[in-house]
Amino acid sequence: MEQHNLHKKATLEHIDYKDITSLGVFVNPHARMFSRRRSGLSAKAQRDFARSIKRARFMALMPYIQH
């Protein structure tokens, strides 16, 4: 029997480092990025997402770690 995950097939039209709310969906409470398995993103979308998270962290829009 196949299980369906609501997070699978998650699509982001355009991943922008300035859009903190859409990036925050794929980040856990400790400010770590979710894996591809957990987020359901494609390989290219996951790479773009990681690049956007790193840019947002560098620009101090998102924290590197959460205490």
N, C-alpha and C positions, 0 to 999 in steps of 0.2 A: 504494500500500500504506500502510495507516494504522499509525502507531507508537503504542504504548501506553506511557505514563509512569506509574511507580508512585506518584509524588507527586500526580498529578492526582486530582481528586475527594477530596482530603483533607478530612476533616470534623472539626471541633471542636464537641463538644456545647455547651459553655459556655466562652467565653474569659475567663479570670480573670487579672488582673494579678499575683496572688500565686502562681500556678502557673508557676514559672520553667522547669521541665523541659519542659512542653508548649509554652511560648513559645520556648524555645531551639531547638526543632526547625526553626522557620521563620526562624532568624537565622544569618547566615554567621559564620565565625570572626573577622571584624573587627567584629562586633556590629551589622551592618547588616541591615535587614529584607529578606527575599526579596520579589520582585515577585509579582503575582498569577499571572503566567505560570509562574513557577518554583514557587510554593507550591501552585497549583491551587485556591485558595480562591475562593469567590464574592465578588462586590463587597461585599456587606454583611458577610460574614465577614472580609474583608480590612480594612475600615474598623474593625470591632470589634477585630481583631488589632492594628492600628496604635495604636488608642486604649489598649489594654492594655499594649503595649510602652512607650508614652510615659509611662503612669502608673507602670509598674515602674521605669523609668529615673529618674523624678522622686523616687520613694520609695527610691532607691538599692538596689533589688533586682537591677537589671541595669545593666551599664556602658553609657555612651553610646558609647565607642569602646574597642577592644581593642588593646593594644600588642603 
